[in-house]
Amino acid sequence: MSESRREGSLEAPTRHPLDWRSDEFYDDQALFDELERVFDICHGCRRCFNLCHSFPTLFDLVDESDTMEVDGVAKDDYWQVVDHCYLCDMCYMTKCPYVPPHEWNVDFPHLMLRAKAARFRKEGASTRDKILSATDKVGKLAGIPVVVNAVNAVNRSKTGRKLLQGTLGVHKDAPVPEYHSKTARKRLSGLGESGAVAGQATESTRGKVVLFTTCYCNRNHPGVNEDLVAVFEHNDIAVRLASKEVCCGMPKLELGDLESVAKAKETNIPVLAKLVDDGWDIVTPIPSCTLMFKQELPLMF
């Protein structure tokens, strides 16, 4: 009797390297063939209907098509599905029964990333997306002492929010964080100068940490970094900052701008790798930044 085929997700999901340097990665025919294959699997399963809006968008497109199958959906409409994915990985990590090592090899988030990258290479990004994803540049400009009060005042006013909606497409009711001229890196610049001794190491930690402050918690919520440092110091864990840091690259990744991700990596990784070699652990206050360093960058490089 032949072995019956079983459903996936019985083993831990595995991730394949992202072959983003190859020509096939950006080839329209190869991309749309893979989109159709994966969309057909998703349509037949529908376990992810209650996650991000990519899935109900896909299922509505199928159900409203003439054939009520994926082959009835116009290829141009695939972009509606792609645009609703923000690479959270929830479908991959918690829902999909067909992720590798299953033979169907469904990696929905990285397929959406491939589509975003192919479109970015061909069309670039809108002015809005370029500005909003340039977190370091925007933060430096908005955080200038004379400028920061004006920026925050505009972001708090109804007129300013209508202007922001009209120019950059940021909805007038969407939460917008404040900017601080006294960033976390400025507030914590003296870290590590006291010569604090490493705390108790464990099997997986070394008792002293380097804080990667992140764009958001450095310029918009510096108090989060200060609180995190206070927790470490309370527990006798030595803390310091990296000598240099730039954006982890997640905003550019979400645009499909993988070359900009590579540039950020070339700045951050040599500094952080040297610190690891010197016996430090790296911590961040933002999960997406940790995800970039622990998953996306290793898979890209």
Solvent accessible surface area in square Angstrom, and as a share of the most:
residue,aa,sasa,rsa
1,M,246,1.10
2,S,101,0.65
3,E,164,0.74
4,S,93,0.60
5,R,175,0.64
6,R,144,0.53
7,E,84,0.38
8,G,10,0.09
9,S,60,0.39
10,L,112,0.56
11,E,81,0.36
12,A,79,0.61
13,P,47,0.30
14,T,66,0.38
15,R,40,0.15
16,H,97,0.43
17,P,107,0.67
18,L,18,0.09
19,D,91,0.47
20,W,5,0.02
21,R,150,0.55
22,S,33,0.21
23,D,121,0.63
24,E,114,0.51
25,F,14,0.06
26,Y,31,0.12
27,D,65,0.34
28,D,62,0.32
29,Q,121,0.54
30,A,23,0.18
31,L,1,0.00
32,F,34,0.14
33,D,74,0.38
34,E,45,0.20
35,L,1,0.00
36,E,53,0.24
37,R,89,0.32
38,V,1,0.01
39,F,0,0.00
40,D,69,0.36
41,I,28,0.14
42,C,16,0.09
43,H,32,0.14
44,G,68,0.65
45,C,46,0.27
46,R,73,0.27
47,R,100,0.37
48,C,12,0.07
49,F,127,0.53
50,N,90,0.46
51,L,48,0.24
52,C,22,0.13
53,H,105,0.47
54,S,0,0.00
55,F,4,0.02
56,P,34,0.21
57,T,14,0.08
58,L,1,0.00
59,F,10,0.04
60,D,76,0.39
61,L,31,0.15
62,V,0,0.00
63,D,58,0.30
64,E,139,0.62
65,S,18,0.12
66,D,147,0.76
67,T,73,0.43
68,M,115,0.51
69,E,80,0.36
70,V,3,0.02
71,D,101,0.52
72,G,29,0.28
73,V,10,0.06
74,A,59,0.46
75,K,87,0.37
76,D,114,0.59
77,D,44,0.23
78,Y,1,0.00
79,W,56,0.20
80,Q,83,0.37
81,V,0,0.00
82,V,0,0.00
83,D,81,0.42
84,H,73,0.33
85,C,10,0.06
86,Y,133,0.51
87,L,13,0.06
88,C,55,0.33
89,D,10,0.05
90,M,94,0.42
91,C,11,0.06
92,Y,4,0.01
93,M,106,0.47
94,T,87,0.51
95,K,55,0.23
96,C,17,0.10
97,P,2,0.01
98,Y,38,0.14
99,V,5,0.03
100,P,3,0.02
101,P,76,0.48
102,H,25,0.11
103,E,114,0.51
104,W,87,0.31
105,N,64,0.33
106,V,3,0.02
107,D,25,0.13
108,F,7,0.03
109,P,3,0.02
110,H,14,0.06
111,L,12,0.06
112,M,0,0.00
113,L,1,0.00
114,R,35,0.13
115,A,0,0.00
116,K,18,0.07
117,A,2,0.01
118,A,7,0.05
119,R,62,0.23
120,F,50,0.21
121,R,143,0.52
122,K,133,0.56
123,E,125,0.56
124,G,32,0.31
125,A,23,0.18
126,S,58,0.38
127,T,96,0.56
128,R,101,0.37
129,D,35,0.18
130,K,110,0.47
131,I,69,0.35
132,L,89,0.44
133,S,10,0.06
134,A,21,0.16
135,T,38,0.22
136,D,34,0.17
137,K,157,0.67
138,V,43,0.25
139,G,1,0.01
140,K,129,0.55
141,L,114,0.57
142,A,6,0.05
143,G,9,0.09
144,I,74,0.38
145,P,87,0.55
146,V,131,0.75
147,V,48,0.27
148,V,10,0.06
149,N,108,0.56
150,A,57,0.44
151,V,36,0.21
152,N,12,0.06
153,A,50,0.39
154,V,70,0.40
155,N,26,0.13
156,R,156,0.57
157,S,45,0.29
158,K,173,0.73
159,T,109,0.63
160,G,7,0.06
161,R,24,0.09
162,K,129,0.55
163,L,112,0.56
164,L,38,0.19
165,Q,69,0.31
166,G,68,0.66
167,T,90,0.52
168,L,31,0.15
169,G,43,0.42
170,V,28,0.16
171,H,101,0.45
172,K,82,0.35
173,D,103,0.53
174,A,32,0.25
175,P,135,0.85
176,V,45,0.26
177,P,47,0.29
178,E,79,0.35
179,Y,40,0.15
180,H,58,0.26
181,S,32,0.21
182,K,122,0.52
183,T,10,0.06
184,A,0,0.00
185,R,58,0.21
186,K,121,0.51
187,R,82,0.30
188,L,20,0.10
189,S,78,0.50
190,G,42,0.40
191,L,33,0.17
192,G,42,0.41
193,E,142,0.64
194,S,102,0.66
195,G,58,0.56
196,A,63,0.49
197,V,129,0.74
198,A,43,0.33
199,G,21,0.20
200,Q,163,0.72
201,A,48,0.37
202,T,84,0.49
203,E,190,0.85
204,S,100,0.65
205,T,60,0.35
206,R,97,0.35
207,G,5,0.05
208,K,45,0.19
209,V,11,0.06
210,V,0,0.00
211,L,0,0.00
212,F,1,0.00
213,T,0,0.00
214,T,3,0.02
215,C,24,0.15
216,Y,95,0.36
217,C,3,0.02
218,N,11,0.06
219,R,34,0.12
220,N,13,0.07
221,H,82,0.36
222,P,2,0.01
223,G,31,0.30
224,V,64,0.37
225,N,0,0.00
226,E,60,0.27
227,D,95,0.49
228,L,46,0.23
229,V,7,0.04
230,A,58,0.45
231,V,85,0.49
232,F,31,0.13
233,E,96,0.43
234,H,154,0.69
235,N,86,0.44
236,D,107,0.56
237,I,45,0.23
238,A,6,0.05
239,V,7,0.04
240,R,73,0.27
241,L,20,0.10
242,A,1,0.01
243,S,91,0.58
244,K,111,0.47
245,E,29,0.13
246,V,46,0.27
247,C,16,0.10
248,C,5,0.03
249,G,2,0.02
250,M,16,0.07
251,P,33,0.21
252,K,41,0.17
253,L,1,0.00
254,E,66,0.30
255,L,38,0.19
256,G,3,0.03
257,D,15,0.08
258,L,5,0.03
259,E,86,0.39
260,S,33,0.21
261,V,0,0.00
262,A,10,0.08
263,K,147,0.62
264,A,16,0.12
265,K,33,0.14
266,E,106,0.47
267,T,44,0.26
268,N,1,0.00
269,I,61,0.31
270,P,77,0.48
271,V,33,0.19
272,L,10,0.05
273,A,44,0.34
274,K,120,0.51
275,L,12,0.06
276,V,60,0.35
277,D,118,0.61
278,D,72,0.37
279,G,17,0.16
280,W,35,0.12
281,D,29,0.15
282,I,54,0.27
283,V,36,0.21
284,T,27,0.16
285,P,28,0.18
286,I,36,0.18
287,P,109,0.69
288,S,43,0.28
289,C,11,0.07
290,T,50,0.29
291,L,51,0.25
292,M,0,0.00
293,F,37,0.15
294,K,156,0.66
295,Q,34,0.15
296,E,7,0.03
297,L,8,0.04
298,P,76,0.48
299,L,25,0.12
300,M,12,0.06
301,F,103,0.43
